[in-house]
Amino acid sequence: MARTEVTFDSAGITIAGHLYVPDAPAHGGYPALVVGHPGTGVKEQTSGTYAQLMADRGFVALAFDAAYQGESGGLPRGLEDPSQRVEDFKAAVSYLTTRAEVDPGRVGLLGICASGGYSLAAAGGDHRVRAVATVSTAEPARQFRLGADGTQDPAVFRSLLAAAARARSAAARGEDPGAMTMFPETAEQAGALGGQHGIEGFEYYCTPRGEHERSAKFLAWESIDRMAFHDAFFAVPLIGPRPILQIIGERAVTAWMAVEAHQRATGPKEIHWIEGASHVDLYDKREYIDPAVDKLTDYFTDHLVGSAA
């Protein structure tokens, strides 16, 4: 397996990626996957792990940094723009179709966490995508509006919208609008805010367990009002008759979002539960990642390897 640093254009923004190519030769081009990272993540973290493992299984895999984040371009830094994130997936598909190693008729999407929601939206609007799979599905707009477990007091999001509005006004006056800090200072504070799910997120992003210097620790405030009206699941019915696989930890508090997407799907669909795993466990713990990759390999082999261009 070889890894190459690549760039491609997404609506005028330069996107940075890592392209993983299997060692074994392929006749007529490899099946290929676009692999998207969780919110605030970068390609060197869990999306890169999955991309490398899928390349080891015979797929070209492209892990990329979302626009405004990581090594990709775009201002303001730290912006979470749902529409642009969906465009990034489509642009990545376009890029893969230009690669000599890739069979352009056998391209799939693999989205992790926030990219799970975005990959479903992208697949709904892009018929070049033959199959889509997600791991620890999350839909960022729902998570901000309703909380990770779906029970958040509506007043929380109203307060975030108020802060975003103040930031926009400050920017219009030429002042520093500031940014929304994503993580508290300690795991204990993370637990007070988000329970065990909050602690696990803190441990992954803010400790040697999984932290990376380019992983975003903040969001531009205008991310919030951009998420106020976005619904990545709106396009899920358009994916059929193409298939959807969602891999979810049985302890994931976010599982309700995967269930909602599953209920909206009109084509072949499956939720595959990983015993004992939480949402974040599927980011980096090999005892949970390995069975997930086994399932992904079977799924994409069925729907891409046997597909004609």
C-alpha positions, -999 to +999 in steps of 0.1 A: +000+000+000+014+034-010+002+068+003+005+100-018-003+136-008-027+151-033-048+182-038-080+189-057-105+217-062-138+220-044-159+250-054-127+271-057-111+259-025-080+237-025-086+204-007-057+184+007-059+147+008-040+114+012-045+089-015-039+052-005-033+028-033-031-010-029+001-028-038-016-056-057-022-049-094-057-043-107-070-050-142-091-021-154-086+000-123-094-004-086-127+002-069-123+034-049-136+051-018-138+086-006-133+086+032-145+116+053-134+126+088-155+134+119-163+170+128-131+188+139-110+159+127-083+157+101-072+131+075-043+120+098-068+107+124-096+081+121-104+087+084-068+080+075-069+048+096-100+035+077-086+046+044-053+027+050-072-004+062-095-004+031-065+001+008-050-030+025-082-048+014-079-038-022-096-004-026-081+029-036-090+052-007-089+090-005-090+106+029-092+144+028-094+175+051-127+194+048-126+229+034-116+255+060-099+229+081-067+209+084-043+215+054-072+224+031-078+260+021-106+284+028-114+313+052-124+317+079-105+289+095-125+265+115-157+271+095-181+241+095-202+247+063-226+218+057-232+227+021-194+229+014-188+197+032-212+179+009-195+196-021-161+184-008-174+148-011-186+153-047-153+170-056-134+141-042-154+117-064-146+139-094-109+138-085-109+100-082-125+096-116-094+114-131-069+089-115-055+062-137-056+037-108-093+041-104-122+025-122-146+056-124-176+033-125-169+018-091-167+046-066-182+046-031-184+069-001-174+061+035-183+088+061-173+087+097-193+106+124-202+140+109-190+128+075-216+100+078-243+126+075-225+145+048-218+114+028-254+104+028-264+139+015-237+137-012-247+103-024-283+114-027-273+140-052-245+123-071-253+092-091-216+085-097-216+070-062-225+033-064-227+026-026-224+046+006-214+034+041-211+053+074-194+046+107-208+062+139-233+082+118-239+118+131-257+147+114-240+178+127-270+201+124-291+177+144-264+173+170-260+210+175-298+216+176-308+186+196-276+173+213-257+141+208-284+120+225-313+140+210-326+154+243-309+188+245-330+218+258-339+240+228-326+270+248-290+257+243-291+261+205-310+294+208-281+307+229-256+295+203-276+313+176-275+345+196-238+343+200-234+336+163-255+367+155-233+389+178-202+375+161-216+385+127-223+420+139-188+423+154-172+412+121-193+438+102-178+465+125-143+453+117-139+436+151-126+402+159-157+379+159-140+353+181-147+316+178-166+288+195-144+267+216-152+230+210-136+214+241-132+224+278-099+222+296-103+189+314-120+155+309-140+162+341-154+193+326-162+175+294-181+149+314-201+175+332-211+190+298-216+158+278-214+127+300-194+097+290-197+107+253-181+141+261-153+124+280-145+101+252-145+129+227-121+149+249-098+119+253-097+113+216-091+149+204-073+165+234-049+138+247-022+116+231-048+090+224-058+107+191-050+144+191-034+161+161-020+196+159-043+205+129-074+190+144-098+220+150-103+229+186-128+257+177-154+265+151-160+299+134-192+312+149-210+315+116-209+277+115-238+277+139-264+296+119-253+277+088-263+245+106-296+260+118-314+252+086-294+223+071-306+187+070-282+162+056-308+135+058-332+152+034-315+136+004-314+100+019-346+089-001-328+098-033-300+073-027-323+043-035-321+019-053-284+022-044-274+006-010-267+021+024-247+005+052-244+021+086-221+007+112-229+018+148-216+010+182-243-006+203-234+019+232-234+050+209-256+077+223-258+091+187-274+059+173-308+076+170-295+096+141-285+065+122-319+050+129-336+081+115-315+079+083-323+042+080-360+049+082-358+074+054-339+051+030-358+037+001-333+012-013-313-017+002-303-007+037-286-022+068-276-011+103-247-032+116-241-030+153-207-035+168-210-052+202-197-032+231-186-002+212-194+035+218-195+062+192-159+072+197-146+036+202-150+032+164-125+060+158-094+042+170-099+010+190-088-019+169-110-044+187-140-025+173-124-011+141-114-045+128-148-061+127-162-028+112-136-030+084-145-067+078-181-056+073-171-027+051-149-049+030-178-074+024-202-046+017-181-027-008-169-060-024-205-069-031-215-035-044-183-021-061-160-050-070-187-067-090-200-035-105-194-027-142-181+006-152 
